[in-house]
Amino acid sequence: MKVLKVNAFSNSKKGGNPAGVVLTSPQLTETQMKQISKELEVSETAFVFPSNIADYKLRFFSPEVEVELCGHATIATFFALAEKDFLDTNQPTVTLDQETKVGILPVDIYCSNGHCEKVMMTQQRPILKGVRINFQKLATSLNTDMADIDGSLPQQIVSTGLFTLPVCIKSFEILQHLNPHFDKIKEICRTHHVGSLFPFTFDTLEEQSTYHARCFAPLYGINEDPVTGTANGAVSCYLVKNKILKETKLLCEQGDIMGRPGRVIVEVDTTVKVGGIATIVEEQDLEV
């Protein structure tokens, strides 16, 4: 079977977050789909199936579990559908519906001169829940001091598809040098019923960016995700809904600290849209 590796949120073969993409999936078992993700050495692989209620049905697998929704793999998939001529790229905008485990979500594909310029996915309705954070345990899990964390922001978990815990860090330098204890992060994620811990700072590398982030998701078998679509959508929504930010169009930096720089566009309105560019890195045949 044909399998693509696609870097989401970057136009570079060395940047962004790599995802596996299987555009025409036979009747694979869940074990086989996990194995494909493992063989590709990516955090998630998207498998495209026909759908009776949407244009496509997508299932997302990490090497260990099925994930209900994956932002970067969605961007990678619809970019690949456009570039591999499954879509009419002569239209400036193509809007499709994808069937996922969290519901039917629209995806906008923007094209120019027969090529995909940008993919924006609509995420699930935002959910924000108040929590009580033990900042000492949180600091210990991140291997940093309590003074490095800005505890003035609302203590909430947030989801636009998957729950994450936002943690505001006071500077890029502190964020850069975090060396987490992943077992302790797992414990915090289980305590707060979230899939990931999302430290971020308003101290950015580029002037036009809103924040710089890292994403730790050891519960999914991913200690650190290079560039994260769903979590950036959730945290951007958290910042806008809590009136921490006035702007509703955000540019999020992630991956630079891992040597895989990526940029995520987030639009927060009545819905939350997340997206960016992608690039196909390689195409290979796999036997399953």
C-alpha positions as CSV (number, residue, x, y, z in Angstrom):
1,M,0.0,0.0,0.0
2,K,1.1,3.6,-0.7
3,V,2.0,5.6,2.4
4,L,2.9,9.3,2.4
5,K,4.9,11.2,5.0
6,V,3.9,14.8,5.1
7,N,5.2,17.7,7.3
8,A,2.3,19.8,8.5
9,F,2.7,23.5,9.4
10,S,5.9,24.0,7.4
11,N,7.0,24.3,3.7
12,S,10.3,22.6,4.6
13,K,11.2,18.9,4.6
14,K,13.0,19.5,7.8
15,G,10.3,21.5,9.7
16,G,6.9,21.1,11.1
17,N,5.3,18.0,12.4
18,P,5.5,14.8,10.3
19,A,2.4,12.7,9.9
20,G,1.7,9.5,8.0
21,V,-1.1,9.7,5.4
22,V,-2.8,6.7,3.8
23,L,-5.1,8.2,1.1
24,T,-6.8,4.9,0.1
25,S,-7.1,2.6,3.1
26,P,-8.0,-1.0,2.6
27,Q,-9.8,-2.8,5.4
28,L,-7.0,-2.6,7.9
29,T,-7.2,-3.7,11.5
30,E,-6.5,-1.3,14.4
31,T,-3.3,-3.3,15.1
32,Q,-2.1,-2.8,11.5
33,M,-2.9,0.9,11.6
34,K,-0.8,1.3,14.8
35,Q,2.0,-0.7,13.3
36,I,2.1,1.5,10.2
37,S,2.3,4.6,12.4
38,K,5.2,2.9,14.3
39,E,7.0,1.9,11.1
40,L,6.8,5.5,9.7
41,E,8.2,6.8,13.1
42,V,5.5,9.5,13.3
43,S,3.3,10.6,16.2
44,E,0.1,10.0,14.2
45,T,-1.0,8.5,10.9
46,A,-4.3,9.5,9.2
47,F,-6.2,6.8,7.3
48,V,-8.8,7.9,4.8
49,F,-11.9,5.9,4.2
50,P,-15.2,6.5,2.3
51,S,-18.0,8.0,4.3
52,N,-21.8,7.9,4.1
53,I,-22.3,11.1,6.0
54,A,-19.3,13.3,4.9
55,D,-16.8,13.6,2.0
56,Y,-14.2,11.5,3.8
57,K,-13.9,9.5,7.0
58,L,-10.6,9.9,8.8
59,R,-9.2,7.8,11.6
60,F,-6.0,8.7,13.4
61,F,-3.5,6.3,15.0
62,S,-0.4,6.8,17.1
63,P,1.9,3.8,17.5
64,E,0.0,3.0,20.7
65,V,-3.6,4.2,20.5
66,E,-6.3,5.6,18.3
67,V,-6.7,9.3,18.7
68,E,-10.1,10.9,18.3
69,L,-8.8,13.9,16.4
70,C,-5.4,15.0,15.2
71,G,-4.9,18.6,13.9
72,H,-1.5,18.2,12.1
73,A,-2.5,14.9,10.5
74,T,-5.7,16.5,9.2
75,I,-3.7,19.4,7.6
76,A,-1.3,16.8,6.2
77,T,-4.1,14.7,4.8
78,F,-6.1,17.4,3.0
79,F,-2.9,18.9,1.6
80,A,-1.9,15.5,0.2
81,L,-5.4,15.0,-1.2
82,A,-5.0,18.3,-3.1
83,E,-1.5,17.7,-4.3
84,K,-2.3,14.1,-5.4
85,D,-5.2,15.3,-7.6
86,F,-8.0,13.9,-5.4
87,L,-9.4,17.5,-5.3
88,D,-10.0,20.3,-7.9
89,T,-7.2,22.7,-7.2
90,N,-8.2,25.0,-10.0
91,Q,-10.8,26.4,-7.6
92,P,-9.5,29.1,-5.1
93,T,-11.3,27.4,-2.2
94,V,-12.6,23.9,-1.7
95,T,-14.7,23.1,1.4
96,L,-15.1,19.5,2.5
97,D,-16.5,17.7,5.5
98,Q,-14.5,15.1,7.3
99,E,-16.1,12.4,9.5
100,T,-14.1,11.9,12.7
101,K,-14.5,10.3,16.1
102,V,-15.5,13.8,17.5
103,G,-18.1,14.5,14.8
104,I,-18.2,16.0,11.3
105,L,-15.8,18.9,10.9
106,P,-15.4,21.2,7.8
107,V,-12.0,21.7,6.2
108,D,-11.2,24.6,3.8
109,I,-8.5,24.0,1.2
110,Y,-7.1,27.2,-0.3
111,C,-5.5,26.8,-3.8
112,S,-3.5,28.9,-6.2
113,N,-2.1,28.0,-9.6
114,G,-3.2,24.4,-9.2
115,H,-1.5,23.9,-5.9
116,C,-2.6,23.9,-2.2
117,E,-1.6,27.1,-0.4
118,K,-3.2,26.5,3.0
119,V,-5.5,24.1,4.8
120,M,-7.8,25.3,7.6
121,M,-9.7,22.8,9.7
122,T,-12.8,23.7,11.8
123,Q,-12.4,22.2,15.2
124,Q,-15.0,21.0,17.7
125,R,-17.0,23.4,19.8
126,P,-14.7,24.8,22.5
127,I,-15.1,23.4,26.1
128,L,-13.4,25.2,29.0
129,K,-13.4,23.7,32.5
130,G,-12.1,25.1,35.7
131,V,-9.5,23.0,37.6
132,R,-7.3,23.4,40.7
133,I,-3.7,23.2,39.7
134,N,-1.0,22.2,42.2
135,F,1.7,24.5,40.9
136,Q,4.4,22.8,43.0
137,K,3.7,19.5,41.3
138,L,3.4,21.2,38.0
139,A,6.8,22.9,38.3
140,T,8.4,19.6,39.5
141,S,7.0,17.8,36.5
142,L,8.5,20.4,34.2
143,N,11.8,20.4,36.1
144,T,11.6,24.1,36.8
145,D,10.8,26.6,39.6
146,M,7.3,27.7,40.6
147,A,8.5,31.3,40.0
148,D,8.9,30.4,36.2
149,I,5.2,29.8,35.8
150,D,2.7,32.7,35.4
151,G,-0.1,31.5,37.8
152,S,-2.2,34.6,37.2
153,L,-4.0,33.1,34.2
154,P,-7.3,31.2,34.7
155,Q,-6.8,27.6,35.9
156,Q,-8.6,25.7,33.2
157,I,-8.4,22.8,30.9
158,V,-9.6,23.3,27.3
159,S,-10.7,21.3,24.3
160,T,-11.5,21.9,20.7
161,G,-11.3,18.1,20.1
162,L,-8.8,16.9,22.7
163,F,-8.4,18.3,26.2
164,T,-5.1,20.0,27.1
165,L,-3.8,21.9,30.1
166,P,-2.3,25.4,29.2
167,V,0.7,26.5,31.3
168,C,2.0,30.0,30.8
169,I,5.8,30.2,31.1
170,K,7.5,33.6,31.8
171,S,10.2,33.6,29.1
172,F,11.3,31.8,26.0
173,E,14.6,30.9,27.7
174,I,12.8,29.1,30.5
175,L,10.6,27.3,28.0
176,Q,13.6,26.3,25.9
177,H,15.4,24.7,28.8
178,L,12.4,22.7,30.2
179,N,13.6,19.1,30.7
180,P,10.4,17.4,31.9
181,H,9.9,14.3,34.0
182,F,7.4,12.6,31.7
183,D,6.2,10.1,34.3
184,K,5.1,13.1,36.5
185,I,3.5,14.7,33.4
186,K,1.5,11.5,32.9
187,E,0.3,11.7,36.4
188,I,-0.8,15.3,36.0
189,C,-2.6,14.5,32.7
190,R,-4.4,11.7,34.3
191,T,-5.4,13.8,37.3
192,H,-6.9,16.5,35.1
193,H,-8.2,14.2,32.4
194,V,-6.2,15.8,29.6
195,G,-4.2,14.3,26.8
196,S,-1.4,16.8,26.9
197,L,0.4,19.5,28.9
198,F,0.9,22.7,26.9
199,P,3.5,25.2,28.2
200,F,3.7,28.4,26.2
201,T,5.2,31.9,26.5
202,F,4.3,35.3,25.0
203,D,8.1,35.8,24.5
204,T,8.3,34.9,20.8
205,L,11.0,34.5,18.2
206,E,9.2,36.5,15.6
207,E,7.4,39.8,16.1
208,Q,4.2,38.8,14.3
209,S,3.8,35.7,16.4
210,T,1.4,35.5,19.4
211,Y,3.1,32.9,21.5
212,H,5.8,30.1,21.4
213,A,4.8,26.7,22.7
214,R,5.8,23.1,23.4
215,C,3.4,20.2,23.8
216,F,4.1,17.1,26.1
217,A,1.7,14.1,25.5
218,P,3.3,11.0,27.0
219,L,-0.1,9.4,27.6
220,Y,-0.3,9.1,23.8
221,G,3.2,7.7,23.6
222,I,4.5,11.1,22.4
223,N,6.8,12.7,25.0
224,E,7.0,15.9,22.9
225,D,5.0,16.7,19.8
226,P,6.9,19.1,17.4
227,V,3.9,21.2,16.2
228,T,0.4,20.6,17.4
229,G,-2.8,21.6,15.6
230,T,-5.6,20.7,18.0
231,A,-3.8,21.9,21.2
232,N,-2.9,25.3,19.6
233,G,-6.5,25.7,18.6
234,A,-7.6,24.9,22.2
235,V,-5.1,27.2,23.8
236,S,-5.7,30.1,21.4
237,C,-9.4,29.8,22.2
238,Y,-8.6,29.8,25.9
239,L,-6.6,33.0,25.5
240,V,-9.3,34.8,23.5
241,K,-12.3,33.6,25.5
242,N,-10.7,34.6,28.7
243,K,-9.9,38.1,27.2
244,I,-6.2,37.6,27.7
245,L,-5.8,38.5,24.0
246,K,-7.9,40.9,21.9
247,E,-6.9,39.7,18.5
248,T,-8.8,36.7,17.1
249,K,-6.3,35.7,14.4
250,L,-3.2,34.2,16.0
251,L,0.1,32.9,14.7
252,C,1.6,30.3,17.0
253,E,5.2,29.2,17.0
254,Q,6.2,25.7,17.9
255,G,8.9,23.1,17.0
256,D,11.9,25.5,16.9
257,I,13.2,24.1,20.2
258,M,13.2,20.6,18.7
259,G,14.8,21.7,15.5
260,R,11.5,21.4,13.5
261,P,10.1,24.9,13.3
262,G,6.5,25.2,12.4
263,R,3.8,27.9,12.3
264,V,0.1,27.4,13.1
265,I,-2.6,29.8,12.1
266,V,-5.6,30.0,14.4
267,E,-8.8,31.9,13.8
268,V,-11.2,32.2,16.8
269,D,-14.7,33.4,16.1
270,T,-18.0,31.5,16.6
271,T,-15.9,28.5,15.5
272,V,-12.2,27.8,15.9
273,K,-10.2,27.1,12.8
274,V,-6.6,25.8,12.7
275,G,-4.3,25.4,9.8
276,G,-1.3,26.2,7.8
277,I,0.9,24.9,4.9
278,A,2.4,21.4,4.5
279,T,4.9,19.6,2.4
280,I,5.1,16.0,1.2
281,V,8.4,14.6,2.3
282,E,8.3,11.1,0.8
283,E,6.1,8.4,-0.6
284,Q,6.8,4.7,0.1
285,D,5.2,1.2,-0.3
286,L,4.5,-0.7,2.9
287,E,3.4,-4.3,3.2
288,V,0.9,-5.1,6.0
